[in-house]
Amino acid sequence: MTISLSLLLLVGEKKNVIEGLLGKIMPMIKPNQGLLVNDTTPSNMEQVYAILNSDDRLNKNSVAAIMGNIDVETGGSFDFMQQQNKGPGYGLFQFEGIQRKEYDKFLNENKLKDSANAQIDYVMENVFGNKQNIVGQGNAKKIREAFDADVDTATEIFMTKFERPKDQSSKQINKRIKKAKSIMDIFSE
């Protein structure tokens, strides 16, 4: 009886210690990061990076430039279903207006479901493929040329020629460049 009571007290103490540790650890865990060391479920960011990085037309600077823009457009969620706060923008690239209509048409024509992959494929068609007329062939060419430049130029040109946000200030450009460089650092390790 004494052994059982001592054992229960010991288990109770360990439970309190474990709960206390979890209370300190849980706030440190980032969104989309698994608790288990061998958790192989990729985060949204990792999935988007993998899709972009698998495209032979893109180099590390262009991948980072696009990722930096997506980071800002989605508020860091990298969620392909991200809805703009108080606005019509949708997805990784916050499609709206003609871009949204053309994206939906692209899905139907190619019998695709909305996904991160489909959104990236659509954007690549705007830059490299048969949909250059949507962004403008001159803009598509400027984006392709910028993709062969440094990450700063690639990020700025992708923002101004494809994303075209209302705020195109140097502050906004620098924010996206900072995100792009940070993402480059994350994935260069």
TITOR-569977 format. One record per residue (C-alpha): x, y, z; residue in three letters. Coordinates in steps of 0.1 Angstrom, whole numbers, plus 5000, padded with zeros to 4 digits. Example, Ala and Ser with C-alpha at 12.3 -4.5 7.8 and 13.67 -1.06 7.14 Angstrom:
// residues 2
<atom X="5123" Y="4955" Z="5078" code="ALA"/>
<atom X="5137" Y="4989" Z="5071" code="SER"/>
//
This chain:
// residues 189
<atom X="5000" Y="5000" Z="5000" code="MET"/>
<atom X="5028" Y="5024" Z="5009" code="THR"/>
<atom X="5047" Y="5015" Z="4977" code="ILE"/>
<atom X="5015" Y="5022" Z="4956" code="SER"/>
<atom X="5010" Y="5056" Z="4973" code="LEU"/>
<atom X="5046" Y="5066" Z="4968" code="SER"/>
<atom X="5044" Y="5055" Z="4932" code="LEU"/>
<atom X="5013" Y="5076" Z="4926" code="LEU"/>
<atom X="5029" Y="5106" Z="4942" code="LEU"/>
<atom X="5060" Y="5102" Z="4920" code="LEU"/>
<atom X="5039" Y="5099" Z="4888" code="VAL"/>
<atom X="5019" Y="5129" Z="4899" code="GLY"/>
<atom X="5051" Y="5150" Z="4904" code="GLU"/>
<atom X="5065" Y="5139" Z="4869" code="LYS"/>
<atom X="5032" Y="5148" Z="4853" code="LYS"/>
<atom X="5034" Y="5183" Z="4868" code="ASN"/>
<atom X="5069" Y="5187" Z="4856" code="VAL"/>
<atom X="5060" Y="5175" Z="4821" code="ILE"/>
<atom X="5030" Y="5198" Z="4819" code="GLU"/>
<atom X="5052" Y="5227" Z="4831" code="GLY"/>
<atom X="5077" Y="5220" Z="4804" code="LEU"/>
<atom X="5051" Y="5217" Z="4777" code="LEU"/>
<atom X="5037" Y="5250" Z="4788" code="GLY"/>
<atom X="5071" Y="5265" Z="4781" code="LYS"/>
<atom X="5078" Y="5246" Z="4749" code="ILE"/>
<atom X="5045" Y="5250" Z="4731" code="MET"/>
<atom X="5047" Y="5288" Z="4726" code="PRO"/>
<atom X="5082" Y="5283" Z="4710" code="MET"/>
<atom X="5068" Y="5260" Z="4683" code="ILE"/>
<atom X="5062" Y="5278" Z="4651" code="LYS"/>
<atom X="5030" Y="5273" Z="4630" code="PRO"/>
<atom X="5032" Y="5243" Z="4607" code="ASN"/>
<atom X="5061" Y="5228" Z="4627" code="GLN"/>
<atom X="5057" Y="5193" Z="4639" code="GLY"/>
<atom X="5062" Y="5184" Z="4675" code="LEU"/>
<atom X="5080" Y="5151" Z="4667" code="LEU"/>
<atom X="5116" Y="5151" Z="4656" code="VAL"/>
<atom X="5107" Y="5128" Z="4627" code="ASN"/>
<atom X="5076" Y="5147" Z="4616" code="ASP"/>
<atom X="5081" Y="5148" Z="4579" code="THR"/>
<atom X="5049" Y="5168" Z="4570" code="THR"/>
<atom X="5063" Y="5199" Z="4551" code="PRO"/>
<atom X="5050" Y="5233" Z="4560" code="SER"/>
<atom X="5032" Y="5254" Z="4535" code="ASN"/>
<atom X="5064" Y="5274" Z="4529" code="MET"/>
<atom X="5084" Y="5242" Z="4523" code="GLU"/>
<atom X="5058" Y="5229" Z="4499" code="GLN"/>
<atom X="5057" Y="5262" Z="4479" code="VAL"/>
<atom X="5095" Y="5263" Z="4479" code="TYR"/>
<atom X="5097" Y="5227" Z="4466" code="ALA"/>
<atom X="5073" Y="5234" Z="4437" code="ILE"/>
<atom X="5092" Y="5266" Z="4427" code="LEU"/>
<atom X="5127" Y="5249" Z="4432" code="ASN"/>
<atom X="5117" Y="5220" Z="4409" code="SER"/>
<atom X="5112" Y="5244" Z="4379" code="ASP"/>
<atom X="5143" Y="5243" Z="4358" code="ASP"/>
<atom X="5136" Y="5278" Z="4344" code="ARG"/>
<atom X="5141" Y="5293" Z="4379" code="LEU"/>
<atom X="5174" Y="5298" Z="4397" code="ASN"/>
<atom X="5179" Y="5304" Z="4435" code="LYS"/>
<atom X="5174" Y="5342" Z="4431" code="ASN"/>
<atom X="5142" Y="5339" Z="4412" code="SER"/>
<atom X="5128" Y="5313" Z="4436" code="VAL"/>
<atom X="5137" Y="5335" Z="4466" code="ALA"/>
<atom X="5122" Y="5366" Z="4448" code="ALA"/>
<atom X="5089" Y="5348" Z="4442" code="ILE"/>
<atom X="5089" Y="5334" Z="4477" code="MET"/>
<atom X="5095" Y="5368" Z="4492" code="GLY"/>
<atom X="5065" Y="5382" Z="4473" code="ASN"/>
<atom X="5043" Y="5353" Z="4483" code="ILE"/>
<atom X="5054" Y="5358" Z="4519" code="ASP"/>
<atom X="5041" Y="5394" Z="4519" code="VAL"/>
<atom X="5010" Y="5386" Z="4498" code="GLU"/>
<atom X="4999" Y="5358" Z="4521" code="THR"/>
<atom X="5009" Y="5375" Z="4553" code="GLY"/>
<atom X="5034" Y="5346" Z="4558" code="GLY"/>
<atom X="5009" Y="5318" Z="4557" code="SER"/>
<atom X="5020" Y="5305" Z="4522" code="PHE"/>
<atom X="4984" Y="5292" Z="4521" code="ASP"/>
<atom X="4971" Y="5288" Z="4485" code="PHE"/>
<atom X="4936" Y="5295" Z="4498" code="MET"/>
<atom X="4946" Y="5328" Z="4516" code="GLN"/>
<atom X="4918" Y="5354" Z="4512" code="GLN"/>
<atom X="4928" Y="5390" Z="4513" code="GLN"/>
<atom X="4918" Y="5409" Z="4545" code="ASN"/>
<atom X="4890" Y="5432" Z="4534" code="LYS"/>
<atom X="4896" Y="5427" Z="4497" code="GLY"/>
<atom X="4891" Y="5403" Z="4467" code="PRO"/>
<atom X="4927" Y="5390" Z="4465" code="GLY"/>
<atom X="4930" Y="5352" Z="4466" code="TYR"/>
<atom X="4958" Y="5326" Z="4469" code="GLY"/>
<atom X="4995" Y="5327" Z="4470" code="LEU"/>
<atom X="4997" Y="5357" Z="4445" code="PHE"/>
<atom X="4964" Y="5373" Z="4457" code="GLN"/>
<atom X="4947" Y="5370" Z="4423" code="PHE"/>
<atom X="4919" Y="5395" Z="4417" code="GLU"/>
<atom X="4901" Y="5410" Z="4387" code="GLY"/>
<atom X="4914" Y="5398" Z="4354" code="ILE"/>
<atom X="4941" Y="5376" Z="4370" code="GLN"/>
<atom X="4914" Y="5358" Z="4390" code="ARG"/>
<atom X="4892" Y="5353" Z="4360" code="LYS"/>
<atom X="4921" Y="5340" Z="4339" code="GLU"/>
<atom X="4933" Y="5317" Z="4367" code="TYR"/>
<atom X="4898" Y="5301" Z="4369" code="ASP"/>
<atom X="4898" Y="5298" Z="4331" code="LYS"/>
<atom X="4933" Y="5281" Z="4333" code="PHE"/>
<atom X="4920" Y="5256" Z="4359" code="LEU"/>
<atom X="4890" Y="5247" Z="4337" code="ASN"/>
<atom X="4910" Y="5245" Z="4305" code="GLU"/>
<atom X="4936" Y="5222" Z="4321" code="ASN"/>
<atom X="4911" Y="5202" Z="4342" code="LYS"/>
<atom X="4930" Y="5212" Z="4374" code="LEU"/>
<atom X="4919" Y="5217" Z="4409" code="LYS"/>
<atom X="4929" Y="5248" Z="4428" code="ASP"/>
<atom X="4962" Y="5242" Z="4446" code="SER"/>
<atom X="4996" Y="5258" Z="4453" code="ALA"/>
<atom X="5009" Y="5238" Z="4423" code="ASN"/>
<atom X="4982" Y="5250" Z="4400" code="ALA"/>
<atom X="4986" Y="5287" Z="4410" code="GLN"/>
<atom X="5024" Y="5285" Z="4405" code="ILE"/>
<atom X="5019" Y="5268" Z="4371" code="ASP"/>
<atom X="4995" Y="5296" Z="4361" code="TYR"/>
<atom X="5020" Y="5323" Z="4371" code="VAL"/>
<atom X="5048" Y="5305" Z="4352" code="MET"/>
<atom X="5026" Y="5304" Z="4321" code="GLU"/>
<atom X="5022" Y="5342" Z="4325" code="ASN"/>
<atom X="5060" Y="5346" Z="4327" code="VAL"/>
<atom X="5073" Y="5318" Z="4303" code="PHE"/>
<atom X="5044" Y="5303" Z="4285" code="GLY"/>
<atom X="5012" Y="5309" Z="4265" code="ASN"/>
<atom X="4996" Y="5333" Z="4290" code="LYS"/>
<atom X="5021" Y="5362" Z="4287" code="GLN"/>
<atom X="4994" Y="5384" Z="4271" code="ASN"/>
<atom X="4977" Y="5385" Z="4306" code="ILE"/>
<atom X="5007" Y="5402" Z="4323" code="VAL"/>
<atom X="5019" Y="5417" Z="4290" code="GLY"/>
<atom X="5046" Y="5402" Z="4269" code="GLN"/>
<atom X="5069" Y="5432" Z="4277" code="GLY"/>
<atom X="5064" Y="5427" Z="4314" code="ASN"/>
<atom X="5069" Y="5389" Z="4311" code="ALA"/>
<atom X="5102" Y="5396" Z="4293" code="LYS"/>
<atom X="5113" Y="5420" Z="4321" code="LYS"/>
<atom X="5104" Y="5395" Z="4347" code="ILE"/>
<atom X="5124" Y="5367" Z="4329" code="ARG"/>
<atom X="5154" Y="5391" Z="4325" code="GLU"/>
<atom X="5152" Y="5401" Z="4362" code="ALA"/>
<atom X="5151" Y="5364" Z="4372" code="PHE"/>
<atom X="5187" Y="5362" Z="4358" code="ASP"/>
<atom X="5198" Y="5392" Z="4379" code="ALA"/>
<atom X="5203" Y="5395" Z="4416" code="ASP"/>
<atom X="5176" Y="5387" Z="4442" code="VAL"/>
<atom X="5169" Y="5424" Z="4449" code="ASP"/>
<atom X="5162" Y="5431" Z="4412" code="THR"/>
<atom X="5142" Y="5399" Z="4407" code="ALA"/>
<atom X="5121" Y="5406" Z="4438" code="THR"/>
<atom X="5113" Y="5442" Z="4428" code="GLU"/>
<atom X="5105" Y="5435" Z="4392" code="ILE"/>
<atom X="5083" Y="5405" Z="4401" code="PHE"/>
<atom X="5064" Y="5428" Z="4425" code="MET"/>
<atom X="5060" Y="5457" Z="4401" code="THR"/>
<atom X="5054" Y="5438" Z="4369" code="LYS"/>
<atom X="5034" Y="5408" Z="4381" code="PHE"/>
<atom X="5020" Y="5414" Z="4416" code="GLU"/>
<atom X="5014" Y="5451" Z="4411" code="ARG"/>
<atom X="5003" Y="5460" Z="4446" code="PRO"/>
<atom X="4988" Y="5494" Z="4452" code="LYS"/>
<atom X="5017" Y="5503" Z="4475" code="ASP"/>
<atom X="5049" Y="5501" Z="4454" code="GLN"/>
<atom X="5069" Y="5523" Z="4476" code="SER"/>
<atom X="5106" Y="5517" Z="4484" code="SER"/>
<atom X="5095" Y="5506" Z="4518" code="LYS"/>
<atom X="5073" Y="5479" Z="4503" code="GLN"/>
<atom X="5100" Y="5468" Z="4479" code="ILE"/>
<atom X="5125" Y="5466" Z="4507" code="ASN"/>
<atom X="5101" Y="5445" Z="4528" code="LYS"/>
<atom X="5098" Y="5420" Z="4500" code="ARG"/>
<atom X="5135" Y="5419" Z="4494" code="ILE"/>
<atom X="5142" Y="5413" Z="4531" code="LYS"/>
<atom X="5117" Y="5384" Z="4531" code="LYS"/>
<atom X="5133" Y="5370" Z="4499" code="ALA"/>
<atom X="5168" Y="5371" Z="4514" code="LYS"/>
<atom X="5156" Y="5356" Z="4547" code="SER"/>
<atom X="5140" Y="5327" Z="4527" code="ILE"/>
<atom X="5172" Y="5323" Z="4508" code="MET"/>
<atom X="5190" Y="5319" Z="4541" code="ASP"/>
<atom X="5165" Y="5294" Z="4554" code="ILE"/>
<atom X="5167" Y="5271" Z="4524" code="PHE"/>
<atom X="5205" Y="5274" Z="4518" code="SER"/>
<atom X="5212" Y="5255" Z="4550" code="GLU"/>
//
